[in-house]
Amino acid sequence: MRVLTKCLYAVQTNWYAVVASAEFMLHDVQNEAFAEQLRERRRLLLERDTEVNFFLVSEPAWLDEKFPEKAKQVRRPCVALISTDQQWIT
């Protein structure tokens, strides 16, 4: 009997986040260019045949678990923009 084994390598990826109230990030008149910036970023990455490296996360569970003091400062409901690109997200 022959046993085939697969080797799976876990790659640690650093994620960076910006968290704000959903009202501010998604609906504030002063922040109206936000959606356009996300569309442009996605278009640019796809145009360069690069994987989209950002996501919007509604009510991120990790916020309360990993950053309880910071979580208390964010008005709810909240949303997080996360990315693997530290330079872009900051």
LINSULPE-V439519 format. One record per backbone hydrogen bond with DSSP energy under -0.5 kcal/mol. NH is the residue of the N-H (numbers start at 0). CO is the residue of the C=O. Records with the same first field share a line. If there is no record, write none. Layout:
BEGIN
NH: CO + CO
END
This chain:
BEGIN
3: 1
7: 5
8: 6
9: 7
11: 9
15: 82
17: 80
19: 78
21: 76
22: 76
24: 20
25: 21
26: 21 + 22
27: 22 + 23
30: 27
31: 28
33: 30
35: 31
36: 32
37: 33
38: 34
39: 35
40: 36
41: 37
42: 38
43: 39
44: 40
45: 41
46: 42
47: 43
48: 45
49: 44
54: 81
56: 79
57: 55
58: 77
59: 56
62: 59
63: 59
64: 60
65: 61
66: 61 + 62
70: 66
71: 67
72: 69
73: 70
74: 72
78: 19
79: 56
80: 17
81: 54 + 79
82: 15
83: 52
85: 83
88: 84
89: 85
END
